[in-house]
Amino acid sequence: MSTDGRTPGPLAAADALDLQLRTTRTEPAASAQLEALALAVTANQPVLLWGEPGIGKSAGLGQLAEGLGLHLETVIASVHEPSDFAGLPVVGDDPAVSGVPMAPPEWAVRLARTGHGLLFFDELSSAPPAVQAALLRVVLERRVGSLALPEPVRIVAAANPPSSAADGWHLSPPLANRFVHLEWTHDPRTVARGLAGTWPEVTVPVVDPGRTSGAVARARGAISGFLTARPGLVHSLPGDAESRGRAWPSPRTWEMALRLLAASYATGAGREATAAALTGAVGDGAGIELLSYLEHLDLPDPDRVLADPEAFALPERGDRRLAFLIAVVSAVRSEPTRPRWEAGWAVLAKAVDAGAPDVAAQAAMDLAAMREADWPVPPGIDAFVELLAASGALPGGR
């Protein structure tokens, strides 16, 4: 090698050729799977990409990290031992006093030092059950040994179907239930254009701060309303090993769906990407039912309703009423001022006038619990006095 670090002789030209082949450009292009991945990462939900070997899962992660301006830390899960994730014991001078801390690996220390980044676990389906068990705490609690990863660190994984993975395993149900599962496929036209030198640009959804409160309230109303109508879908563990290793509904994954839906509302994400993310959280069966429910829900913006409660009409359908009232209470909770609290009671009064006091009962109890001591009792509370007094939310009946 020459003193300036360049490769001498004919290999210098070969290296220059390789550099030219690596030089590409990007262009805006619609990609629902890239948008779904970006939405899950924006919502800070662990996401797992499923796809055959060699179709660009790792390349997609590299594009996303570059688009977000984040450091990408890649860990090949299949070549690690459980102790690489659980930590190695470090015995101090007096373990009985100081305990035995579990030393984290170098990649975890780098992420903790940086404070943010994308942590990418590749070849997850080739990791044996003992390694998958050690990863549970990393994915759910963000702890590697005694080190807590910073909250801004996003976790992404990739896996090949067991039939095409090297020494493939089905994911254990506890680990599978911690991920948003996305199917990763290739578009022949995209590959052809990419090899010509132009790849699609990753569009990163950006949360609009002005939409945040309303997005959270709408998402809470939609998910809570849906599960109230379909309680059998709250938890449903599939019967076969392959399905248990993918997405299925549980309280944990419904919370993931809540966060994904709120992020979708706050970013204005596309319908196809939102659908892929939601079904990737709770599974196809529950996800398709949820999407059908959302399609016909069309909730008003609760913040606009609270700004002028007399100007809106209560939804006709009972399930929409329930979802809407949950959203209104959530919106008041996010900014609990006296005018908004009183506006919430005006909304509940309309539900009573419409002949649906039972739908508004729980919302009334939640709203009453937010009352500050110096706030007077609003007129809209009259229909709920007996209920609130019995529950203790309204001492003395008024």
C-alpha positions in Angstrom: 0.0 0.0 0.0 1.3 3.5 -0.8 2.1 6.0 1.9 -1.1 8.0 1.2 -3.3 5.0 2.0 -4.4 4.2 -1.6 -4.1 0.8 -3.2 -1.2 0.6 -5.7 -1.2 -0.8 -9.1 -4.2 -2.2 -11.1 -6.4 -2.5 -7.9 -6.5 1.3 -7.7 -8.5 1.4 -10.9 -10.7 -1.5 -9.6 -11.4 0.5 -6.4 -12.4 3.5 -8.5 -14.7 1.4 -10.5 -16.3 0.0 -7.3 -16.8 3.6 -6.0 -18.6 4.6 -9.2 -20.9 1.6 -8.9 -21.7 2.6 -5.3 -22.6 6.1 -6.2 -26.3 6.4 -6.7 -29.1 9.0 -6.3 -32.6 8.9 -4.9 -35.9 10.2 -6.1 -39.3 10.7 -4.4 -41.4 7.5 -4.9 -44.4 6.1 -3.2 -43.6 2.9 -1.2 -46.3 1.7 1.2 -43.9 -0.7 2.9 -41.2 1.9 3.4 -43.8 4.3 4.8 -45.2 1.7 7.1 -41.7 1.0 8.4 -41.1 4.7 8.9 -44.5 5.1 10.7 -43.6 2.3 13.1 -40.2 3.8 13.8 -41.7 7.2 14.3 -44.2 5.8 16.8 -41.1 4.1 18.5 -42.6 0.6 18.2 -40.3 -2.4 17.7 -40.8 -3.6 14.1 -39.8 -6.9 12.5 -39.4 -7.2 8.7 -40.2 -10.6 7.2 -38.8 -11.4 3.8 -36.8 -13.9 1.8 -33.0 -13.5 1.8 -31.5 -10.9 -0.5 -34.6 -8.7 -1.1 -33.3 -5.5 0.5 -34.4 -5.6 4.2 -31.0 -4.3 5.4 -30.8 -1.8 2.6 -34.2 -0.4 3.5 -33.0 0.0 7.1 -29.9 1.8 5.8 -32.1 4.2 3.8 -34.3 4.9 6.7 -31.4 5.6 9.1 -29.9 8.0 6.6 -33.3 9.7 6.1 -33.7 10.1 9.8 -30.1 11.2 10.4 -29.6 8.3 12.9 -26.7 6.0 13.6 -27.5 2.5 12.5 -26.2 -0.2 14.9 -26.5 -3.7 13.3 -26.4 -6.8 15.5 -26.5 -10.3 13.9 -28.7 -12.0 16.4 -28.0 -15.6 15.2 -24.2 -15.4 15.9 -24.6 -14.1 19.5 -24.9 -15.9 22.8 -27.7 -15.2 25.4 -25.1 -13.4 27.6 -24.5 -10.9 24.8 -28.0 -9.6 25.5 -28.4 -10.4 29.2 -24.9 -9.1 30.1 -21.9 -10.8 31.6 -21.5 -10.7 35.4 -18.7 -8.4 36.7 -17.8 -9.3 40.3 -16.7 -6.3 42.4 -14.8 -6.1 45.7 -17.8 -7.0 47.8 -20.7 -8.5 45.9 -22.8 -8.8 49.0 -22.8 -5.0 49.3 -22.6 -3.8 45.7 -24.2 -6.7 43.9 -23.0 -8.2 40.7 -23.6 -5.8 37.7 -24.2 -7.3 34.2 -21.8 -5.7 31.8 -23.4 -4.7 28.4 -21.7 -5.3 25.0 -19.9 -2.6 23.1 -22.8 -1.8 20.7 -25.2 -1.1 23.6 -22.6 1.3 25.2 -22.2 3.1 21.9 -26.0 3.6 21.6 -26.3 4.8 25.2 -23.4 7.2 24.7 -25.0 8.6 21.5 -28.4 8.9 23.1 -30.3 7.9 19.9 -30.1 5.6 16.9 -31.5 2.6 15.1 -30.7 -0.8 16.7 -31.1 -3.5 14.0 -31.3 -7.1 15.0 -30.7 -9.1 11.8 -31.4 -12.8 11.1 -33.7 -13.1 14.1 -35.4 -16.3 13.0 -32.0 -18.0 12.9 -31.4 -17.2 16.6 -32.0 -20.3 18.8 -34.7 -20.2 21.6 -32.2 -19.3 24.3 -31.1 -16.2 22.4 -34.7 -15.2 21.7 -35.4 -15.5 25.4 -32.5 -13.2 26.2 -33.8 -10.6 23.7 -37.2 -10.3 25.4 -35.9 -7.7 27.9 -34.0 -5.8 25.3 -37.0 -5.4 23.0 -39.6 -4.7 25.7 -37.7 -2.9 28.5 -34.7 -1.6 26.5 -32.3 -3.1 28.9 -29.0 -4.8 27.9 -27.4 -6.2 31.0 -27.4 -3.4 33.6 -27.6 -0.7 30.9 -30.8 1.0 30.0 -31.0 2.1 26.4 -32.1 5.7 25.9 -35.8 6.0 25.0 -35.1 7.6 21.5 -33.3 4.4 20.4 -35.6 2.7 17.9 -35.5 -1.1 17.6 -35.9 -2.9 14.2 -35.3 -6.5 13.4 -35.4 -8.6 10.2 -36.1 -12.3 9.8 -36.4 -14.9 7.0 -39.3 -17.3 7.1 -38.1 -20.5 8.9 -38.3 -22.5 5.7 -35.6 -20.2 4.1 -33.6 -19.3 7.1 -30.3 -20.9 8.0 -31.1 -23.3 10.9 -34.5 -21.4 11.1 -36.7 -21.4 14.1 -40.2 -20.1 14.7 -40.2 -17.1 16.9 -41.4 -17.7 20.4 -44.9 -16.2 21.1 -43.5 -13.8 23.8 -40.9 -12.4 21.5 -43.2 -12.3 18.4 -45.8 -10.4 20.5 -43.3 -7.6 21.1 -43.0 -6.6 17.4 -45.0 -4.9 14.6 -44.6 -7.5 11.8 -44.2 -6.1 8.3 -44.0 -8.2 5.1 -41.0 -7.1 3.0 -41.2 -7.7 -0.7 -39.4 -6.5 -3.8 -40.8 -4.5 -6.7 -39.0 -5.7 -9.9 -39.3 -2.2 -11.5 -37.8 -0.6 -8.4 -34.9 -3.0 -8.4 -34.3 -2.4 -12.2 -34.3 1.4 -11.8 -32.1 1.1 -8.7 -29.5 -0.9 -10.5 -29.6 1.8 -13.2 -28.5 4.2 -10.4 -31.7 5.6 -8.9 -33.4 4.2 -5.8 -36.6 5.4 -4.1 -36.3 8.1 -1.4 -37.5 7.2 2.1 -40.3 9.6 3.1 -40.2 10.1 6.9 -43.5 11.0 8.5 -43.2 14.0 10.6 -45.5 14.6 13.7 -47.3 17.9 13.5 -47.3 19.3 17.1 -50.6 21.0 16.4 -52.3 17.7 15.7 -50.8 15.8 18.7 -53.6 16.3 21.3 -56.4 15.6 18.8 -54.5 12.6 17.3 -54.1 11.0 20.8 -57.7 11.5 21.7 -59.0 10.2 18.4 -56.8 7.1 18.6 -57.9 6.4 22.2 -61.5 6.7 21.2 -61.2 4.5 18.2 -59.2 1.6 19.8 -61.2 1.7 23.1 -64.5 1.9 21.2 -63.6 -1.0 18.9 -62.5 -3.3 21.8 -65.6 -2.4 23.8 -67.7 -3.6 20.8 -65.4 -6.6 20.1 -64.1 -7.8 23.5 -63.2 -11.2 22.2 -60.4 -9.7 20.2 -58.6 -8.2 23.2 -56.5 -11.4 23.5 -56.4 -14.3 21.0 -53.4 -16.6 21.0 -53.2 -18.6 17.7 -53.3 -22.4 17.9 -50.3 -23.2 15.6 -46.6 -22.5 16.1 -46.2 -20.5 12.9 -49.0 -18.1 13.6 -47.9 -17.7 17.2 -44.6 -16.5 15.8 -46.2 -13.7 13.9 -48.6 -10.9 14.8 -51.6 -11.7 17.0 -53.9 -9.6 19.3 -53.1 -9.1 23.0 -53.3 -6.1 25.4 -49.7 -5.4 24.5 -50.2 -5.3 20.8 -53.4 -3.2 21.1 -51.3 -0.6 22.9 -48.9 -0.8 20.0 -51.9 -0.3 17.6 -53.0 2.7 19.7 -49.6 4.3 19.3 -49.4 3.6 15.6 -52.8 5.0 15.0 -52.0 8.2 17.0 -48.8 8.6 15.0 -50.7 8.1 11.8 -53.3 10.8 12.7 -50.5 13.2 13.8 -48.4 12.7 10.7 -51.1 12.3 8.1 -49.7 8.9 7.0 -51.2 7.2 4.0 -54.0 4.7 4.4 -52.1 1.7 3.0 -49.1 2.3 5.2 -51.4 2.7 8.3 -53.3 -0.5 7.4 -50.0 -2.4 7.1 -48.8 -1.2 10.4 -52.0 -1.9 12.3 -52.4 -5.4 10.9 -48.7 -5.9 11.6 -49.4 -5.2 15.3 -52.6 -7.2 16.0 -52.6 -9.7 13.1 -54.7 -9.9 9.9 -58.0 -11.1 11.4 -58.3 -8.5 14.1 -56.5 -5.8 12.0 -59.0 -6.2 9.1 -61.9 -5.8 11.5 -60.3 -2.7 13.0 -59.7 -1.2 9.6 -63.3 -1.8 8.6 -64.4 -0.1 11.9 -62.1 2.9 11.3 -63.3 3.2 7.7 -66.9 3.9 8.9 -66.0 5.7 12.2 -65.1 9.1 10.9 -64.7 10.7 14.3 -65.0 14.5 14.6 -61.9 16.3 15.9 -62.5 16.4 19.7 -60.5 19.6 20.2 -62.8 21.4 17.7 -65.8 20.0 19.4 -64.6 21.2 22.8 -64.0 24.7 21.4 -67.7 24.9 20.4 -69.7 22.1 21.9 -73.0 23.5 20.7 -72.1 23.4 17.0 -71.7 19.6 16.5 -74.2 16.8 16.1 -73.7 13.6 18.1 -73.0 10.5 16.0 -76.1 8.4 15.3 -74.6 4.9 15.8 -74.0 3.6 19.3 -70.4 2.4 18.7 -69.5 5.8 17.1 -71.0 7.6 20.1 -68.9 5.6 22.5 -65.7 6.1 20.6 -66.4 9.8 20.3 -67.1 10.3 24.0 -64.0 8.4 24.9 -62.1 10.7 22.5 -63.6 13.8 24.1 -62.7 12.8 27.7 -59.1 12.0 26.5 -58.9 15.4 24.9 -59.9 17.1 28.1 -57.4 15.0 30.1 -54.6 16.1 27.8 -55.3 19.8 28.6 -57.6 19.9 31.7 -58.7 23.5 31.8 -62.0 24.6 33.3 -63.5 25.7 30.0 -62.6 22.4 28.3 -63.9 20.4 31.3 -67.2 22.3 31.2 -67.4 21.8 27.4 -67.0 18.1 28.0 -70.1 18.1 30.2 -72.0 19.9 27.5 -71.1 17.1 25.1 -72.2 14.5 27.6 -75.5 16.3 28.1 -76.2 15.9 24.3 -75.7 12.2 24.7 -78.3 12.1 27.5 -80.7 14.2 25.4 -80.2 11.8 22.5 -81.4 8.9 24.8 -77.9 7.3 25.4 -77.2 7.9 29.1 -75.7 4.5 29.4 -73.1 5.2 26.7 -72.1 8.4 28.5 -72.0 7.0 32.1 -68.4 5.9 32.1 -67.3 9.1 30.4 -69.1 11.1 33.0 -67.2 9.3 35.8 -63.9 9.9 34.1 -64.7 13.5 33.5 -65.9 14.0 37.1 -62.6 12.6 38.4 -60.7 15.6 36.7 -62.6 18.3 38.6 -60.5 20.7 40.6 -61.8 21.7 44.0 -62.6 25.3 43.0 -64.5 24.4 39.8 -68.3 24.8 40.2 -70.6 21.9 39.2 -71.8 22.5 35.6 -75.4 22.1 34.6 -74.7 19.1 32.3 -73.9 17.0 35.4 -77.5 16.8 36.5 -78.3 13.6 34.6 -75.4 11.8 36.3 -75.7 13.0 39.9 -77.0 9.7 41.3 -74.4 7.7 39.4 -71.5 9.9 40.5 -72.6 10.1 44.1 -72.8 6.3 44.3 -69.4 6.0 42.8 -67.9 8.6 45.2 -66.9 10.9 42.3 -69.3 13.5 43.5 -69.4 13.6 47.4 -72.6 14.7 48.9 -74.5 14.4 45.6 -73.5 17.9 44.3 
